[in-house]
Amino acid sequence: MKLKIGALFCLIILSTALLFTPGTDAQPTVVSDPGKANKLLSDFETPIIRPGNQGVLELNLTNEYEEQLTQIRFTVDLYRYADLDLEKNITKVSRPPVFDTSGETSYTHTLSTLPSNDTYPMEYTIKTDKKTEEGVYFVRFKMEFDYGPTENDTVIHSLMKSKGYFTDSQWENATKRPGQSDEPYYAGSINITYLNVDGILPDSSFSVKTPIPQWPRYALAAAAAFFGIMAVMLYMQEEYNSFPWLEDILNYWSSKFKQFRRRLKHRLGKP
């Protein structure tokens, strides 16, 4: 009887110790967490480029994960053109904009390491031809990288793409309201398992167009300022006789205008 009581007492002590022992299997960071993936690309600066000139597309790549990103392979790709009611694939544009570094509509570069909470600014110079079609050009992004090592000494290989890499049909199917059995495959409101990616990046765009001349705006502003000043001066002259010379000028040109009207009527044979 004493033996059974002793064994039971040891079992209670062991169970209590296991209960209060901290677990060692910590859950790894989910790379597809939309709260992290959606912040990878930010601070876009999109240019408006005159045909024949060049502009710079700027953005930041930020690692808000707990571990570093390594072996980063980043692709920026022009994929679509639109202007008013016209929209077409970039391959249908005769002289599309190109990236200065690659001379093509797509450019891929690598980055060895991006530490946690670090930001890497990226700039892409885009060149155009004088005959490049004016309109909006859409840009898509693709990013492949390794995450980790994590607390479990594992490295997670990930692939993320922006919406421009998917067809309208694929995107529509991936953004349907999930059923209860489908929820594990969704990140936010997108079925990333169906799209075969670990996260969704934002798209971007830039414009190619000839700027509207600025001189008409300046001329209108100057005319408005001139007539505003004249109105004030005329009021001051009428009320306080502050600008007698202005009244002389107005009377002079008024008489000239009346003479012109009389001559014009005489030539036209009107009484």
C-alpha positions as a Python dict, from the first residue, in 0.01 Angstrom:
ca = {
    (1, 'M'): (0, 0, 0),
    (2, 'K'): (286, 240, 84),
    (3, 'L'): (448, 153, -250),
    (4, 'K'): (135, 250, -446),
    (5, 'I'): (104, 578, -257),
    (6, 'G'): (471, 659, -331),
    (7, 'A'): (430, 583, -701),
    (8, 'L'): (119, 798, -717),
    (9, 'F'): (298, 1084, -542),
    (10, 'C'): (590, 1066, -794),
    (11, 'L'): (346, 1066, -1084),
    (12, 'I'): (180, 1383, -950),
    (13, 'I'): (517, 1557, -909),
    (14, 'L'): (623, 1461, -1265),
    (15, 'S'): (294, 1580, -1417),
    (16, 'T'): (321, 1914, -1236),
    (17, 'A'): (678, 1963, -1360),
    (18, 'L'): (576, 1891, -1719),
    (19, 'L'): (282, 2129, -1690),
    (20, 'F'): (499, 2427, -1594),
    (21, 'T'): (793, 2345, -1824),
    (22, 'P'): (799, 2595, -2116),
    (23, 'G'): (744, 2438, -2457),
    (24, 'T'): (1035, 2421, -2699),
    (25, 'D'): (834, 2385, -3021),
    (26, 'A'): (769, 2752, -3093),
    (27, 'Q'): (553, 2823, -3397),
    (28, 'P'): (769, 2952, -3686),
    (29, 'T'): (684, 3286, -3843),
    (30, 'V'): (439, 3244, -4128),
    (31, 'V'): (600, 3408, -4433),
    (32, 'S'): (262, 3442, -4602),
    (33, 'D'): (119, 3651, -4317),
    (34, 'P'): (-45, 3939, -4512),
    (35, 'G'): (45, 4179, -4232),
    (36, 'K'): (411, 4122, -4327),
    (37, 'A'): (396, 4034, -4697),
    (38, 'N'): (189, 4342, -4784),
    (39, 'K'): (458, 4568, -4638),
    (40, 'L'): (753, 4424, -4830),
    (41, 'L'): (718, 4690, -5103),
    (42, 'S'): (629, 5050, -5020),
    (43, 'D'): (695, 5421, -5085),
    (44, 'F'): (644, 5405, -5462),
    (45, 'E'): (753, 5709, -5665),
    (46, 'T'): (618, 5676, -6020),
    (47, 'P'): (740, 5905, -6301),
    (48, 'I'): (561, 6085, -6584),
    (49, 'I'): (794, 6055, -6883),
    (50, 'R'): (791, 6266, -7200),
    (51, 'P'): (833, 6044, -7512),
    (52, 'G'): (1205, 6024, -7593),
    (53, 'N'): (1311, 6099, -7236),
    (54, 'Q'): (1367, 5881, -6931),
    (55, 'G'): (1236, 5866, -6575),
    (56, 'V'): (1302, 5680, -6251),
    (57, 'L'): (1068, 5435, -6078),
    (58, 'E'): (1148, 5425, -5705),
    (59, 'L'): (1034, 5195, -5425),
    (60, 'N'): (1154, 5047, -5096),
    (61, 'L'): (1200, 4681, -5005),
    (62, 'T'): (1152, 4641, -4628),
    (63, 'N'): (1198, 4328, -4418),
    (64, 'E'): (952, 4342, -4127),
    (65, 'Y'): (994, 3973, -4045),
    (66, 'E'): (1177, 3850, -3736),
    (67, 'E'): (1452, 3682, -3937),
    (68, 'Q'): (1670, 3786, -4230),
    (69, 'L'): (1588, 3739, -4598),
    (70, 'T'): (1862, 3585, -4811),
    (71, 'Q'): (1921, 3486, -5174),
    (72, 'I'): (1669, 3746, -5290),
    (73, 'R'): (1588, 3738, -5662),
    (74, 'F'): (1372, 4036, -5758),
    (75, 'T'): (1205, 4090, -6097),
    (76, 'V'): (1036, 4407, -6221),
    (77, 'D'): (836, 4366, -6541),
    (78, 'L'): (631, 4593, -6769),
    (79, 'Y'): (332, 4386, -6875),
    (80, 'R'): (41, 4602, -6990),
    (81, 'Y'): (-48, 4929, -7164),
    (82, 'A'): (-370, 5131, -7136),
    (83, 'D'): (-496, 5461, -7275),
    (84, 'L'): (-861, 5570, -7249),
    (85, 'D'): (-1062, 5275, -7391),
    (86, 'L'): (-758, 5095, -7533),
    (87, 'E'): (-577, 4822, -7338),
    (88, 'K'): (-324, 4569, -7463),
    (89, 'N'): (-35, 4345, -7367),
    (90, 'I'): (310, 4506, -7364),
    (91, 'T'): (413, 4273, -7648),
    (92, 'K'): (165, 4454, -7873),
    (93, 'V'): (333, 4792, -7816),
    (94, 'S'): (568, 4866, -8107),
    (95, 'R'): (826, 5073, -7917),
    (96, 'P'): (762, 5014, -7546),
    (97, 'P'): (958, 5169, -7260),
    (98, 'V'): (1254, 4961, -7145),
    (99, 'F'): (1471, 4941, -6837),
    (100, 'D'): (1802, 5117, -6890),
    (101, 'T'): (1999, 4835, -6724),
    (102, 'S'): (1861, 4549, -6932),
    (103, 'G'): (1739, 4725, -7246),
    (104, 'E'): (1419, 4519, -7220),
    (105, 'T'): (1074, 4544, -7061),
    (106, 'S'): (1187, 4313, -6780),
    (107, 'Y'): (1479, 4330, -6538),
    (108, 'T'): (1593, 4088, -6268),
    (109, 'H'): (1854, 4152, -6002),
    (110, 'T'): (1971, 3981, -5683),
    (111, 'L'): (2035, 4082, -5324),
    (112, 'S'): (2231, 3852, -5095),
    (113, 'T'): (2089, 3954, -4756),
    (114, 'L'): (1828, 4185, -4609),
    (115, 'P'): (1840, 4186, -4227),
    (116, 'S'): (1528, 4203, -4013),
    (117, 'N'): (1373, 4554, -3990),
    (118, 'D'): (1605, 4682, -4263),
    (119, 'T'): (1504, 4875, -4577),
    (120, 'Y'): (1667, 4855, -4919),
    (121, 'P'): (1580, 5140, -5163),
    (122, 'M'): (1546, 5039, -5528),
    (123, 'E'): (1557, 5263, -5836),
    (124, 'Y'): (1486, 5168, -6197),
    (125, 'T'): (1565, 5404, -6484),
    (126, 'I'): (1309, 5369, -6763),
    (127, 'K'): (1391, 5486, -7116),
    (128, 'T'): (1143, 5576, -7388),
    (129, 'D'): (1156, 5636, -7761),
    (130, 'K'): (1019, 5949, -7930),
    (131, 'K'): (760, 5720, -8091),
    (132, 'T'): (667, 5537, -7770),
    (133, 'E'): (289, 5530, -7738),
    (134, 'E'): (156, 5772, -7479),
    (135, 'G'): (-50, 5621, -7199),
    (136, 'V'): (-20, 5427, -6874),
    (137, 'Y'): (221, 5133, -6841),
    (138, 'F'): (159, 4878, -6567),
    (139, 'V'): (443, 4720, -6369),
    (140, 'R'): (437, 4384, -6190),
    (141, 'F'): (685, 4241, -5939),
    (142, 'K'): (811, 3894, -5852),
    (143, 'M'): (1028, 3811, -5552),
    (144, 'E'): (1193, 3480, -5464),
    (145, 'F'): (1387, 3449, -5139),
    (146, 'D'): (1492, 3234, -4843),
    (147, 'Y'): (1369, 3317, -4494),
    (148, 'G'): (1570, 3219, -4187),
    (149, 'P'): (1723, 3022, -4036),
    (150, 'T'): (1433, 3022, -3787),
    (151, 'E'): (1442, 2913, -3423),
    (152, 'N'): (1417, 2554, -3547),
    (153, 'D'): (1721, 2605, -3774),
    (154, 'T'): (1504, 2576, -4084),
    (155, 'V'): (1518, 2792, -4396),
    (156, 'I'): (1190, 2865, -4572),
    (157, 'H'): (1206, 2918, -4949),
    (158, 'S'): (931, 3156, -5067),
    (159, 'L'): (787, 3297, -5387),
    (160, 'M'): (569, 3609, -5405),
    (161, 'K'): (410, 3776, -5706),
    (162, 'S'): (193, 4078, -5776),
    (163, 'K'): (-153, 4064, -5935),
    (164, 'G'): (-17, 4127, -6283),
    (165, 'Y'): (122, 3773, -6303),
    (166, 'F'): (-226, 3617, -6290),
    (167, 'T'): (-510, 3609, -6539),
    (168, 'D'): (-845, 3765, -6459),
    (169, 'S'): (-993, 3417, -6423),
    (170, 'Q'): (-722, 3303, -6182),
    (171, 'W'): (-762, 3616, -5970),
    (172, 'E'): (-1139, 3585, -5961),
    (173, 'N'): (-1118, 3222, -5845),
    (174, 'A'): (-854, 3307, -5584),
    (175, 'T'): (-1057, 3589, -5431),
    (176, 'K'): (-1387, 3405, -5388),
    (177, 'R'): (-1527, 3395, -5037),
    (178, 'P'): (-1364, 3089, -4875),
    (179, 'G'): (-1564, 2798, -4742),
    (180, 'Q'): (-1490, 2663, -4397),
    (181, 'S'): (-1267, 2389, -4538),
    (182, 'D'): (-1079, 2635, -4761),
    (183, 'E'): (-973, 2888, -4496),
    (184, 'P'): (-630, 2732, -4427),
    (185, 'Y'): (-532, 2805, -4788),
    (186, 'Y'): (-607, 3176, -4765),
    (187, 'A'): (-381, 3467, -4665),
    (188, 'G'): (-615, 3751, -4586),
    (189, 'S'): (-882, 3727, -4856),
    (190, 'I'): (-671, 3557, -5126),
    (191, 'N'): (-626, 3185, -5185),
    (192, 'I'): (-249, 3182, -5222),
    (193, 'T'): (-241, 2802, -5242),
    (194, 'Y'): (-451, 2816, -5560),
    (195, 'L'): (-215, 3081, -5703),
    (196, 'N'): (88, 2873, -5599),
    (197, 'V'): (260, 3160, -5416),
    (198, 'D'): (345, 3250, -5057),
    (199, 'G'): (219, 3607, -5073),
    (200, 'I'): (87, 3885, -5294),
    (201, 'L'): (290, 4194, -5380),
    (202, 'P'): (142, 4525, -5503),
    (203, 'D'): (144, 4629, -5869),
    (204, 'S'): (255, 4974, -5984),
    (205, 'S'): (242, 5193, -6296),
    (206, 'F'): (384, 5502, -6464),
    (207, 'S'): (280, 5736, -6746),
    (208, 'V'): (430, 5833, -7077),
    (209, 'K'): (285, 6158, -7211),
    (210, 'T'): (370, 6499, -7347),
    (211, 'P'): (319, 6756, -7069),
    (212, 'I'): (60, 7028, -7123),
    (213, 'P'): (234, 7362, -7196),
    (214, 'Q'): (252, 7580, -6886),
    (215, 'W'): (253, 7922, -7055),
    (216, 'P'): (-128, 7949, -7095),
    (217, 'R'): (-170, 7899, -6722),
    (218, 'Y'): (93, 8162, -6645),
    (219, 'A'): (-66, 8401, -6898),
    (220, 'L'): (-409, 8360, -6739),
    (221, 'A'): (-264, 8415, -6393),
    (222, 'A'): (-86, 8732, -6510),
    (223, 'A'): (-401, 8862, -6681),
    (224, 'A'): (-609, 8797, -6370),
    (225, 'A'): (-354, 8980, -6156),
    (226, 'F'): (-339, 9274, -6401),
    (227, 'F'): (-715, 9323, -6420),
    (228, 'G'): (-745, 9282, -6044),
    (229, 'I'): (-494, 9561, -5988),
    (230, 'M'): (-666, 9777, -6250),
    (231, 'A'): (-1002, 9733, -6077),
    (232, 'V'): (-855, 9850, -5747),
    (233, 'M'): (-683, 10147, -5910),
    (234, 'L'): (-1002, 10253, -6090),
    (235, 'Y'): (-1196, 10236, -5767),
    (236, 'M'): (-929, 10449, -5590),
    (237, 'Q'): (-935, 10701, -5874),
    (238, 'E'): (-1315, 10728, -5873),
    (239, 'E'): (-1342, 10763, -5495),
    (240, 'Y'): (-1027, 10953, -5402),
    (241, 'N'): (-877, 11077, -5730),
    (242, 'S'): (-560, 10884, -5644),
    (243, 'F'): (-451, 10810, -6004),
    (244, 'P'): (-543, 11105, -6234),
    (245, 'W'): (-295, 10985, -6495),
    (246, 'L'): (-487, 10659, -6522),
    (247, 'E'): (-805, 10844, -6608),
    (248, 'D'): (-616, 11042, -6877),
    (249, 'I'): (-490, 10718, -7031),
    (250, 'L'): (-837, 10564, -7031),
    (251, 'N'): (-990, 10874, -7188),
    (252, 'Y'): (-720, 10879, -7458),
    (253, 'W'): (-772, 10517, -7560),
    (254, 'S'): (-1147, 10552, -7533),
    (255, 'S'): (-1142, 10832, -7789),
    (256, 'K'): (-912, 10628, -8014),
    (257, 'F'): (-1154, 10336, -7998),
    (258, 'K'): (-1449, 10560, -8088),
    (259, 'Q'): (-1258, 10695, -8390),
    (260, 'F'): (-1183, 10341, -8502),
    (261, 'R'): (-1551, 10244, -8479),
    (262, 'R'): (-1658, 10546, -8686),
    (263, 'R'): (-1403, 10468, -8960),
    (264, 'L'): (-1507, 10104, -8963),
    (265, 'K'): (-1876, 10192, -9002),
    (266, 'H'): (-1790, 10436, -9283),
    (267, 'R'): (-1598, 10169, -9477),
    (268, 'L'): (-1876, 9918, -9432),
    (269, 'G'): (-2128, 10176, -9555),
    (270, 'K'): (-2328, 10175, -9235),
    (271, 'P'): (-2490, 10498, -9106),
}
